[in-house]
Every structure is written in structure tokens, then in C-alpha cells.
Amino acid sequence: MPSVKTPESGDALTKAVEFLEAGAWQQAHEIVQAERSNLAAWLHGIVHTLEGDLDNARYWYRKTKRPEATGTLEAEWEAIAADLLARG
């Protein structure tokens, strides 16, 4: 998985991304459920996808106004990286 830096909310979301990169989705979930940003909602959708809770994942994807992830986690991760790079 490519390393993703998260400038939108700083340290908390950076830590959540690090947890996701390490496969520790439960720890990432604790962080993203406390955050209120579009990136946090997107990461929250990924967490629930990994957890297998697809109804909840769809809810979080709707909040981001993004289509639900249908590809691999790697593809979704690359989309997050591209989105963050586009923001500068």
C-alpha cells in the first residue's frame, strides 16, 4: 500500500491511516469515528468495508458523496492518495 499523508485533520487521521496500512482496522475505527471531516468519513467507509459491515460502509461512502468502493483496497488507497495530492 502506498504511504498516504493526511493534511486535512492532522495527527489523528495520520495515525488512522498508519493503522489501516498496518491492517489494524479496529484501532483506525476508534480514531475515524471521533473525527468530523470528509477524509474521516471516507476512511470510516473503508474500515467498515474491511470489517465486512457493508451496509455501514455504504452509509459512510454516501456521507463523502463518493461512490462505494467496488475494487480492491489497493485501488481505494490509491484514490485516497490521488485525492490528497490534488488538494496540495
MARLUM-244152 format. One record per residue (C-alpha): residue in three letters; x, y, z. Coordinates in pm, whole numbers, plus 50000, padded with zeros to 5 digits. Last residue first. Layout:
N
alaXYZ ...
***
This chain:
88
gly498025200649763 arg494365190949734 ala495175170349425 leu497745150749627 leu495095141949885 asp492675129549620 ala495405109349449 ala496395092849779 ile492755085049858 ala492255070149511 glu495425049349553 trp494045035449879 glu490805026649706 ala492705007949437 glu494784989549700 leu491604980549888 thr490454963549573 gly487564974549360 thr483914982049438 ala484335011549671 glu481035029549717 pro480665060349504 arg481675092649671 lys479375118549826 thr481505115550141 lys478415109450355 arg477225083650100 tyr480525064950149 trp479895064350522 tyr476415049150480 arg477705024050225 ala480315012050477 asn477535007150735 asp475624984850494 leu478884967150401 asp479824956250752 gly482584932250642 glu485144947050880 leu487324956950586 thr484344975050430 his483554990950766 val487095004650792 ile486995016850432 gly483795036250496 his485365051650807 leu488355061950596 trp485975080450366 ala484165095950664 ala487495106950813 leu488505121950477 asn485255141550458 ser485805155150805 arg484395150051152 glu486685127751359 ala485655105751654 gln484555076251439 val487825079151249 ile490015073051554 glu488345042651706 his487955027851358 ala491695030351293 gln492315009551607 gln489874983251481 trp491324984451128 ala494804973651236 gly495974961550893 ala499294980150922 glu498335004550644 leu494995009050822 phe496785017651148 glu499015042450966 val495955058250805 ala494335061751146 lys497535077551282 thr497545103051001 leu493865108751074 ala494635118051434 asp497765138251352 gly496445163451108 ser492865168251004 glu493065175150630 pro496815170350586 thr496645132450562 lys499825116750428 val499395083750243 ser502085057050216 pro501425034649920 met500005000050000 
***
